[in-house]
Amino acid sequence: MQCGVLGGELVEEVDEAEEEEVKMVVGMGSYGGKVRVVTGDPWEEIMLLWGIQQPTLSKHNAFVHQSSLQLRLDACGRSLSILQSPSSLCGLAELLWCSQLVELGVLYVLGWISCSGFCPPCWVFVNRNVFKDKGTPGVTGAVMWDSGVVLGKFLEHAVESGMISLRGKKVVELGSGCGLVGCIAALLGAQVILTDLPDRLRLLKKNVEANLYGDVRGSATVNELIWGDQLDLELITPLPDYVIGSDVIYSEGAVMDLLATLIRLCEAQTTIFLAGELRNDAVLEYFLDSAMKEFNIGRVDQSQWHPDYCTPRVVIYVLVKK
Ligand SMILES: C[S@@+](CC[C@H](N)C(=O)[O-])C[C@H]1O[C@@H](n2cnc3c(N)ncnc32)[C@H](O)[C@@H]1O
């Protein structure tokens, strides 16, 4: 008798848990796959990500080499070549990058710098602006991050598996950096506007020109967009079908401006894909906490990513306006 009652309660509890699970895994926006809804206290999401995925235990920069001048990646039937600014001062690549900046300012010869066995000693020219804007190690926007590769390959995989259609769709990319994700979206048929801070556009334009040649299904233009600022008409008329961004949630100081831009750029029909690096839990928690007031947020399970481009150091969210 007692066993029966206990058994009954257990079954009920299991049913409730299953129901809860069904409620948590839903479709969102124009994405055809199921996502895990992020609700309640964002701290739980953070604990889940860091506790289960354990990002710090896996390889950092699994798909990118920030100290090399170029990143090569096969996508959409092409071999893409993304020029990046090397983030360390120890290579010939840095010398080449700095020499490109001769026209921008005065060059200072620092002297012989010997690098840890990988390359012979070489003259390194250092421009004041390089340190200020571009040349500090891991500088934002001038080198690729894993989340960009993951998001680009995710979009390709999602199109190939019929989870989204980008053909003829308007896509705005925020914080495009070197431009890989936007280029992939254009190759998948989207009309893409890649955006970034004014001083990041030179490298971005170079990469777009170098990779989107010949027969491209979609198109790409490059625009300045500073988060939080008023938006150019071409960005909002009409409002985009998709907004995409990789590694744009990385600075607490930029979260509110980023959100303000997302709010202005999106209507209920707009689907946002954001890929993030799991490096700073406080920044991600702050973003989720603030974004949940305006957007429904879902996490895309790694089983839906491109199978060759999965890493526990990255997360992909879908956001749709409430
Ligand atoms: C960490 S990088 C990521 C770049 C690229 N999406 C990737 O995955 O490789 C962050 C990008 O956001 C841009 N960014 C940062 N703050 C910004 C702001 N206030 N307005 C516009 N873009 C910004 C940076 O210039 C940079 O390109």
The ligand as an ORCA input file, in Angstrom:
! r2SCAN-3c Opt
* xyz 0 1
  C      35.895     40.265    -29.492
  S      35.629     41.061    -30.998
  C      34.775     39.883    -31.964
  C      34.996     40.064    -33.412
  C      34.349     39.048    -34.318
  N      32.906     39.103    -34.204
  C      34.851     37.658    -34.042
  O      34.102     36.805    -33.559
  O      36.009     37.389    -34.309
  C      34.355     42.254    -30.571
  C      33.964     43.138    -31.746
  O      32.991     44.085    -31.317
  C      33.367     45.386    -31.757
  N      32.889     46.379    -30.802
  C      33.266     46.522    -29.519
  N      32.650     47.551    -28.939
  C      31.845     48.085    -29.887
  C      30.941     49.185    -29.899
  N      30.760     49.946    -28.830
  N      30.276     49.444    -31.043
  C      30.466     48.662    -32.135
  N      31.303     47.607    -32.193
  C      31.992     47.326    -31.079
  C      34.878     45.328    -31.798
  O      35.436     46.327    -32.612
  C      35.121     43.927    -32.303
  O      35.130     43.846    -33.682
*
